[in-house]
Amino acid sequence: MDENPGDANMDDETLRLLELVPNKAYHRLIVRYPYQTDSNFAFFYQESAERLASTYRGKPEDDTILMPFLMLYRHAFELEIKDFIRFLAQKRHRYHEAQNGELRREEIDKKLRHKLRHNLEDLLNELLQHYDTLALPEEFPQSVKDLVDMLHAADRGGTAFRYAGGLPDSQDYADFPDLVELLRERFELLQAVYSSVEALYDAMPEPEEQHY
């Protein structure tokens, strides 16, 4: 999946925190790799959410993991959608609209960073616009649209799961294992759609090889 330099800080001071705790043994090692994409990070957030969910034991103290769990999954969806947008825009530009400067990588990154930002509704609409313009053979799944819409309704600015005071003044209840399964299933469906479109374009000849 396409690389995303994003707002990378190239300052060597950035991760001095890790230098304070040098690795002593292989079984204690943890690694940060360079050149990872938003889709890579989306997977990391989903994996972290799943690991957090695996600690659930049905005890009152487990209520403490709900907001972090939702925050992790919300961010996973946001990053996967952003990377999918970049991929679709790239394919539009490469195969269909070579003269459309708005589809260039730097313009898409600028739009994501400064206009669409963390708004899931706007990000989903942007994704669907590219998806529909490419006239892809499979309809984008309504269940993923519905789930993203619900996440947006709960957290319009990307902070309601991160800070107190952003959600209604009510006490809410859910079946946690069912919630985990719902988010996992819809996120993996989004990943599957992305992968299927990648496979479709992988099988296509390069633009210069096409005959019209």
N, C-alpha and C positions, 0 to 999 in steps of 0.2 A: 504494500500500500504506500501511497505517496508520502515522501518525507515532508515534515513540517518544521521549519526552523522557528516559527512562531516568534515570540519575544525573547529568544534565548539571550541570556546575559553571558557574554564571553569573558567577563572579568574572572581572573584566576582566583579571586578571593571568595567566589560564590559559595563553594562547598568546604570552606575551612573547618566547618563543624565536623566533617568526617575525618579530617586530619587529626583531630583531637583523640580519636579512638582507632588507631591503626590495628589491623587484623593480627591476631595472635596465633590462630589455628584455622585450618580450612573449614572445620565444622562450625566455626563461628563467623564465617565470611558472609558479607552481603555486598552486592556490586551494583553500581549505577553505570549503565552503558550509554555511550553517546549515540546521536543520530536516530533517536526513537521518534515514532510518529504519534499523532494524536490517537490513532487507532490502537497503537501499542499501549498508550496510557489508558485508553478506555478499557482495555482488557485488564490492566493492572488494577484499576478502580473496581471493576466488576469482581475480580478475583479477591480483592481485599474485602469487598462487601460479603462475598460468599464465605470467606474465612471467619469474618465477624459473626455471620449468621450461624455458623457451625457451633458457636459457643452457647447458643440458646438452649436453655434447660427447662423453660416453662416456670421460672421462678420470678417473684416480683422484681428482683434486682436486674432481670433481663430487660426491663423497660428502658434501661439506660442506653441500650444499643440501637434503639429505633431511629433516632435522628441521625446519628452517624451512618447507619446503614442506608437510610434514604438519601443522604447527601452523597455517599459514594456511588450509588446506582444512578442518581440524577446526573452526576458528573460523567459517568461512563456513557450515558446516552448522549449527552451534549458533545463529548469529544468524538464519539463514533459518527454522529451526524455531521460534524464539521469535517472530518476526514473524508467522508463519503461525498460531501459537497465538492471538495477539492478534486476528488477523483472524477466525478461526473463533469465538472467544468472543464477539466483537462481533456476529457474525451470529446466534448463538444468542440473545443478549440482545435484539437488535433485532427478530427475526422470530418467535421461539418462546418465549422465557422472560423476558419483560420484568420480571417480579417477582423474578428470581433475582439478588440482589445480588452473589453470588460471581462473576458474569460481567461486572461493571462493570470498566471499563478500569483504574481505580486498584487494584482487588483483584487483577486478573490481573497487573499490573506488580509488585505486592507479592509475589505468589506466585513469579513468575519470579526476582525479585531476591533474595529471602530464603530461599526453600524449594528451588526446583528448581535455581537457580544455574547451574552449568556441567556438571551431570550429564546426559549425552546420553541415557541410558536413561530417566531420569525425564522428560526433556523430550519424548522420542519418545512415551512412554506418555500424557503429557498431550495431545499433539497428536492421537494416535489416538483418545483418549476424545472429544474435541470432534468430530473427523472422523466417527466412527461414530455419535455422537448426532445429528448432522445428517442421517444416512442419505443421504449423497451417492451419486450414481449410479455413480461409478467406484470400484472398490476401490483402497485405497492401495497403491502398488507394493511388493511383497515385496522387490524388489532394493534399494530405498532403505532399508527396515527393516534388511535384512541388513548393508548397508554401515555404517549408523549404529551397529548393534550391535557391529560389529567395531572401529569407532573408539572406542566406549565401553570395550570390553574392553581396548584398548591404553592408553587414557588416561581413567581413570574420574573424575579430579578436574580435568581441564583443564590439567594442568601437566606431564604426562609428556613432551610434545614440546617444552616450554619450558625445563625444567631437567634437568640430568644426574641419573642415579640412579633415574629413575622407570620405566625399562623393564627387561626381563629381562637378565641378565648373559650375553648370547649375541651372536654375530655373525650378522646376518641379510642375506639377499640378495633382490633383486627386479629385474625388468625395468622400468626407470624409465619409458620411454615408455608401456608398458602400464599402469603404476600411474597415470600422469597421465591416460590415457584413461579408466580405471575411475572415478577420482574425478570427472572432468569429466562423464562420462555420467550418473552417479548424482546429482550436484548439479544438473545441468540438468534431470533428470527431476523432482526435487523442485520446482524452480522452475516447471516446466510444470504440475505438479499444482496448485500454488498459483495460477497464472494461470488455469487452467481453472475453479477454484472461484470466483475473482474474476469471471470472465466469466459464470458461472452466476448469481451474485447481481446482477450489473450488469443482467441481463435481467429480473430480477424486479421487480414493482411494490413501491413502498414499503408498509410494513405497513398504514398507514391506507387504502391503496387496495385492499387485498385484501378479498375477499368470501367469507365462510365459509357 
